[in-house]
Every structure is written in C-alpha cells, then in structure tokens.
Amino acid sequence: MKNLSTLSIIICSLLALVSCDALTGEEVGRIPVNEVSTDDEHLILKETSVDLKQGDDVGIWSDMDLEYEGDVVVSFRMEVLKDGVKFGGMEIDPFEKDITMNETKTTIGGDTKWKFSGRNANLMIEEDGNYTFQAILVTSDNPSLKINKAEIVLKK
C-alpha cells in the first residue's frame, strides 16, 4: 500500500511539471544578460540563436532577481536578427508582465528584494529561419541596485 502511495505522488508530481510547460511553453533559449550596460562605451551584449518555424509563437519571459532601495526602472533592449539580417527590435520592461510565476517580493523600509519569472511579450514567427536574439540591460541611476539575475527566456 505504501508503494502505491509513493507511486501516486510521483505521478502527480510529473503531471504538474508537464502541465506547467503546457501553460507557459517549453524553453528554447535563454539570454543571461545579468549585468547592466552603463553607456554606449560599456555595452554588455548577450545573445542566443534559435531555429524557428513559420507559425511558432515565441513567448519572451524575464527571469529576475534584484534588490534595491527606493525606486528603479529596468529594461531589456533587444534586437532580433533573422538569418543574420536585422529583423526588428523591442524594449522590454520586465516589471510589465501578463503571467507571473514564482514571485517573491519583500519591501521593508524602502528596501526591496524581488524575484520572479514573467511573460512580457510574444513574437509570432512568419518565416522559417535562424533567429538571433541580442539583448542588453539598462536601468535608472540607482547606486543601491543589485542584480542577482536578469535573464530573458524564450519559450514556445
């Protein structure tokens, strides 16, 4: 009887993990930016390339872990290349998301610690090709800002 109970727990756990991918999509790429580009002279550009097919709906997610005092503005600036040719670009505010997962936000006396994963945008692929996603992270001037993780996750 104990083996049946253990087996039920394992099956339920696996189903929960599979259903999360069904809801949020499967990760197909990650851009570990993790550092702030301070100006045009000090760009910290990170990228990843993914082969995509016509009709793919790519979710653009942010995976964040940061600490700061007061207020802060954070954004990813991203360019997309298709087969090596500039295809488009966008600016992503990781705080503006329509789906949020694993969020923990604590603010005490103006000090904030915030971790989350959130979907910020979708990109519908109209042509097959190899897509390169390049990104930098920019922020408002807040010397207290500590970036523990700032990554873009691509899911389809």
C-alpha positions in Angstrom: 0.0 0.0 0.0 2.9 2.3 0.8 4.4 1.7 -2.7 1.1 2.7 -4.3 1.0 6.0 -2.3 4.6 6.8 -3.3 3.8 6.0 -6.9 0.8 8.3 -6.9 2.9 11.1 -5.5 5.5 10.6 -8.2 2.9 10.5 -11.0 1.1 13.7 -9.7 4.5 15.5 -9.5 5.3 14.6 -13.1 1.9 15.7 -14.3 2.3 19.0 -12.5 5.7 19.6 -14.2 4.3 18.7 -17.6 1.3 20.9 -17.2 3.5 23.9 -16.4 5.2 23.5 -19.8 1.8 23.2 -21.4 0.7 26.5 -19.8 3.9 28.5 -20.2 5.7 26.8 -23.1 8.9 25.0 -23.4 12.2 26.9 -23.0 14.0 27.1 -26.3 16.6 29.8 -25.5 18.0 31.9 -22.7 19.9 35.1 -22.7 21.8 35.5 -19.4 22.4 39.3 -19.5 22.9 39.6 -15.7 24.8 42.9 -15.9 23.8 46.5 -16.6 25.2 48.3 -19.7 26.1 51.7 -18.2 26.6 53.6 -21.5 27.4 53.2 -25.2 31.1 52.6 -24.4 30.3 49.8 -22.0 27.6 47.7 -23.6 27.2 44.2 -22.2 25.6 42.4 -25.1 24.4 38.8 -24.7 22.7 36.7 -27.3 21.2 33.3 -28.2 20.2 31.8 -31.5 17.2 29.6 -32.2 15.9 27.8 -35.3 12.2 28.7 -35.6 9.4 27.7 -38.0 6.6 29.7 -39.5 3.7 29.8 -37.1 5.9 29.4 -33.9 4.6 31.7 -31.1 7.6 32.7 -29.1 6.9 33.9 -25.5 9.5 36.4 -24.2 9.9 36.0 -20.5 12.1 37.7 -17.9 13.7 35.8 -15.1 14.7 38.3 -12.5 16.3 38.5 -9.0 17.2 42.0 -7.8 17.5 44.2 -4.7 17.2 48.0 -4.5 16.3 50.9 -2.3 13.6 53.4 -3.3 12.5 53.1 -7.0 14.2 51.7 -10.0 13.5 51.4 -13.7 14.8 48.3 -15.5 14.5 47.4 -19.2 16.0 45.0 -21.7 16.7 46.4 -25.1 16.6 43.6 -27.6 17.3 43.2 -31.3 16.3 40.2 -33.4 18.1 39.0 -36.5 16.8 36.5 -38.9 19.5 34.5 -40.7 22.0 37.3 -39.7 19.9 40.2 -41.0 18.3 42.7 -38.6 14.6 41.7 -38.3 13.4 44.0 -35.6 13.8 45.3 -32.1 11.9 45.9 -28.9 12.3 47.3 -25.4 11.0 45.1 -22.6 10.1 46.2 -19.1 10.4 43.1 -17.0 8.0 44.6 -14.4 5.2 44.7 -17.0 4.1 41.1 -17.4 0.8 39.3 -18.2 1.8 36.0 -16.5 3.9 35.8 -13.3 5.4 32.7 -11.7 7.4 32.1 -8.6 7.2 35.7 -7.4 8.6 36.8 -4.1 8.6 40.5 -3.3 9.6 41.9 0.1 9.8 45.6 0.8 10.8 46.8 4.3 11.6 50.4 5.0 12.2 51.2 1.3 14.5 48.2 0.7 13.1 45.8 -1.9 14.0 42.2 -2.7 12.2 40.9 -5.7 12.4 37.6 -7.6 10.0 36.5 -10.4 9.6 34.9 -13.8 7.1 36.7 -16.0 5.9 36.7 -19.6 6.5 40.2 -21.2 5.7 39.7 -24.9 5.0 37.3 -27.7 6.6 37.2 -31.1 4.8 35.3 -33.9 7.2 33.9 -36.4 6.2 34.4 -40.0 9.1 32.7 -41.8 11.3 29.7 -41.1 14.9 30.7 -40.2 17.6 31.0 -37.6 16.7 33.8 -35.2 19.4 35.5 -33.1 18.1 37.5 -30.1 20.6 40.1 -28.7 20.0 42.0 -25.5 21.4 44.5 -23.1 20.1 45.6 -19.7 19.7 49.2 -18.8 18.5 50.8 -15.6 17.8 54.1 -14.0 20.6 55.6 -11.9 20.2 53.9 -8.5 23.5 53.0 -6.8 21.7 50.6 -4.4 20.6 48.3 -7.3 22.0 44.8 -7.1 21.2 42.5 -10.0 21.5 38.9 -8.9 19.8 37.6 -12.1 18.4 39.3 -15.2 17.7 36.9 -18.0 15.5 36.7 -21.0 13.9 33.3 -21.5 12.4 32.3 -24.9 9.6 29.8 -24.8 7.4 28.2 -27.5 
